[in-house]
Amino acid sequence: MTSIGQSIEALVSEQGIDRDLVIEAMKEAVRAAARKQFKTQDKTGESIQVEWNNEEGMIEISAQKEVVAEVENPSSELSLEEAQELAGDEIELGDMLLIPLPTEELGRIAAQTAKQILVQKVREAIREKVYEEYVDKIGSLVNGTVKRFERGDMIIDLGNNLEAILPKQEQARNETWNQGERVRVVIEDVSKDLKGQQIKVSRASAALLKRLFEMEVPEIYDDTVVIKSAVREPGDRAKIAVTSNEKDVDPVGACVGMKGSRVQAIIKELRGEKIDIIEWSDEPSVFAANALSPAKVSQVRITDINNRKMEVIVNEDQLSLAIGKRGQNVRLATRLVGWDIDIVSEELLKKEIAQQMSKMMASGEAVPITALEGVTALQAADLKEKNINDVETLAVTSVDDLVEILDLSLDAAEKIVGSAKAIVEARNLQVGAPDTELENLEEASKTTESSETQAEEISEPEETLGTENLESEAEITTETAPEESEEILDLADEEPIGEQSSEKLEVETIEEAAENSAEKE
């Protein structure tokens, strides 16, 4: 076998290229060199033929010419006499004759041209082979070694003389690598471009997170647990949604593993990146509430189903946790669920609802009790039986009475009364009232109690005096009643009047009435 044959066999074994493909590339390279070398015999080069002699392991170059009676184009035609001298008397007019050309006449320039074309063809063949092999592996996990660094990019050696590029934007910002370290990457793209590395890999893709879970969790590998979606902010936090095809298998527990062993192995591979494992749900509101973990959600309301928008209500103490550091938690949840999520504080929402209700009250519209949070239609009916028909009446109802009427807990009753008072206070602020409705009602109640006390104290002397002095006592009582009422009210403002002090006051009033009656007689 010649040196050319040995080179072809070595190329086939090292690069894993098809032998016929290498031979075709060799023939095309020699044909291009021969056309330049034998321009005197064939200006166009169309008649030059190159064949591979497999038995001898060498290239054969020849010029194809047609046998004619009279030669008009020497590059492609040959006279009958010349043809018979070369091939024998059997040659006839119109036959095609291959005339061998000496390969020794290929000069240095022609050989260099053949070499360049051969290298290019072999490179194209290798890239085509790599493309066909790896185009179906996009998204797959591969192992490699850090070979070198180029302007922030990393060149990864995948073995078999194959390199991949890990661009800077596909690297996690918290990761640093040294030359020679082994690294796991996921194939992001495969190209046919002649320049640069064909294979682009990533350490920032969500596909890497999925492949790592598939490796660590057997239930995912055998399709018992399914990964529905995964999102990442590389180096900081990731969220992955999983569900189970079997009722007896907990998808989140399967991914976490015994004492967190499975998820901890993945966190270690991702250099400390935090991972939230979420249970997937086909109901968007439930899925969104789960996706905002570790925050606890109070309520989810879908505001625009066509544009996929929803409002998530959380307590004040859960607001910062739901939003996350620089909005990271809600941003990841939005990408995971596929809906626009707006986080709203529950306290702020209550204030807005109270203001809306107060505007209704200020405009004269009746606000139903069922509009209050925590009051059902059945409870509203029970309140109506006790003549509590509107929010204003409910606001002045005591918590104990409400507990007894609705059979609620003390906290729930306080919450309902507090909501009613907030609405009334907001209404009063809307209309610019100097005092709240609640204060007015309380003052009216105090005034009524004082009047009843005064009437009782006035009526007692009338019953004890005789019929003879009835008219004079009535006159005296009428004159002294206002003074006594003022005195009683003053005492009521300063301190409560006990039973003994009340009896003493009543005795003094009777004695004064008797003295006045005696003077008149």
Helices and strands as residue ranges (DSSP letters): H 3-15, H 19-37, E 48-53, E 58-68, E 77-79, H 80-87, E 96-101, G 103-105, H 108-134, G 135-137, E 141-150, E 153-159, E 162-166, G 168-170, E 182-190, E 199-202, H 206-216, H 218-221, E 225-233, E 237-244, H 251-256, G 258-260, H 261-269, E 274-279, H 284-291, E 299-304, E 309-314, H 316-323, G 325-327, H 328-337, E 340-345, H 346-362, G 369-371, H 377-385, H 391-395, H 399-406, H 410-431, H 437-464, H 470-494, H 499-520
